[in-house]
Amino acid sequence: MKTYSELKSEMDNLEAQMEEAKKRGSAQKGQTTV
């Protein structure tokens, strides 16, 4: 069983990865978002 803080940090990591993927995806389409 994981603690709440462990789960929360994992969720934060996943969200950060999603944001990075979104940025990369839009950058590939020629949209540069900073």
Buried (B, 14 or more C-beta within 10 A) or exposed (E): EEEEEEEEEEEEEEEEEEEEEEBEEEEEEEEEEE
